[in-house]
Amino acid sequence: MLVNKAYKFRLYPTKKQTELIHKTIGCSRFVFNFFLGKQKEKDAYWYLVKEMVQYGQLPTNNWKGGYRRVDK
């Protein structure tokens, strides 16, 4: 029989610690949203390239390369 246990606890930070926690969460949110936006821009760009190849506006999509195996 599997028994799951959990602990609940509460923190009581000082005002300075609370301010630091809020700054840290704010910075994390900014970085996440920034790179999420970059990913969405990249996805939209490759969607357009794929669509242009499909309609014959670009001959082939040679820009997106995969990993090449190099034998030593």
C-alpha positions as CSV (number, residue, x, y, z in Angstrom):
1,M,0.0,0.0,0.0
2,L,1.4,3.4,-1.1
3,V,1.0,6.2,1.4
4,N,1.6,9.8,0.3
5,K,2.6,12.3,2.9
6,A,2.8,16.0,2.7
7,Y,3.9,18.8,4.9
8,K,2.2,22.2,5.1
9,F,4.1,25.2,6.4
10,R,3.9,28.9,6.3
11,L,6.6,31.5,6.0
12,Y,6.6,34.8,7.8
13,P,9.2,36.8,5.9
14,T,10.3,40.3,7.0
15,K,9.4,43.3,4.8
16,K,12.9,43.2,3.2
17,Q,12.5,39.5,2.4
18,T,9.0,40.1,1.0
19,E,10.3,42.8,-1.3
20,L,13.1,40.5,-2.5
21,I,10.7,37.7,-3.1
22,H,8.4,40.0,-5.2
23,K,11.4,41.3,-7.2
24,T,12.6,37.7,-7.9
25,I,9.1,36.6,-9.0
26,G,8.8,39.7,-11.2
27,C,12.1,39.1,-12.9
28,S,11.3,35.5,-13.5
29,R,8.0,36.4,-15.0
30,F,9.7,39.0,-17.3
31,V,12.3,36.5,-18.5
32,F,9.7,33.8,-19.1
33,N,7.4,36.1,-21.1
34,F,10.3,37.6,-23.1
35,F,11.5,34.2,-24.3
36,L,8.0,33.0,-24.9
37,G,7.5,36.0,-27.2
38,K,10.7,35.1,-29.0
39,Q,9.6,31.6,-29.5
40,K,6.2,32.7,-30.9
41,E,8.0,35.1,-33.3
42,K,10.2,32.2,-34.5
43,D,7.3,29.8,-34.9
44,A,5.4,32.5,-36.9
45,Y,8.4,33.0,-39.2
46,W,8.8,29.3,-39.9
47,Y,5.1,29.0,-40.5
48,L,5.3,31.7,-43.2
49,V,8.4,30.0,-44.8
50,K,6.6,26.7,-44.9
51,E,3.5,28.3,-46.4
52,M,5.7,30.1,-49.1
53,V,7.4,26.8,-50.0
54,Q,4.0,25.1,-50.2
55,Y,2.7,27.8,-52.7
56,G,5.9,27.8,-54.7
57,Q,7.1,31.2,-53.7
58,L,10.3,29.7,-52.4
59,P,11.9,26.7,-54.1
60,T,12.9,24.8,-51.0
61,N,13.5,25.4,-47.3
62,N,17.2,24.9,-47.0
63,W,17.7,27.2,-44.0
64,K,16.4,24.8,-41.4
65,G,19.0,22.2,-41.0
66,G,19.2,19.1,-38.8
67,Y,22.1,17.7,-36.9
68,R,24.8,16.2,-39.0
69,R,26.7,13.1,-37.8
70,V,30.4,13.6,-38.2
71,D,32.5,10.4,-38.1
72,K,36.0,10.7,-36.7
